[in-house]
Amino acid sequence: MDIDDVTPISGEANATLLTERARISSIIESAEGRRNPDMAQELAFRTSLSVEQAKGLLAKVPAANPYLAAMEKEGPVGIESSGPNFTTGDAKAARLAEIGESMKAFNASRGTGTKA
């Protein structure tokens, strides 16, 4: 194909193309679209739904990634312990420290483990 063989697009047709590209981009790049990219592409490329309609549908369908769905439902998970320090290079000592911290947390949750 040679550049001379390309038919120029009129201003109105170009505006229509740009409007459709913006619609597709808005659907796929929305927060709802990122939750379920396959469904977002299906709605963007194979329907004539508006951005608002597509986002409304995408908000109702489950996330494609179950982890993201769980995070959305439960929220971020806090970690109370800083964990063991593995920088010393002694794996046994690091594991023993990890077990010790776990036992302290377990005993504290049960109200035991404190020495008088």
Sequence and secondary structure as in RCSB ss.txt:
>XXXX:A:sequence
MDIDDVTPISGEANATLLTERARISSIIESAEGRRNPDMAQELAFRTSLSVEQAKGLLAKVPAANPYLAAMEKEG
PVGIESSGPNFTTGDAKAARLAEIGESMKAFNASRGTGTKA
>XXXX:A:secstr
  GGGS    HHHHHHHHHHHHHHHHHHTSHHHHHSHHHHHHHHHH    HHHHHHHHHHS  SSHHHHHHHHH 
          GGGS HHHHHHHHHHHHHHHHHHHHT     
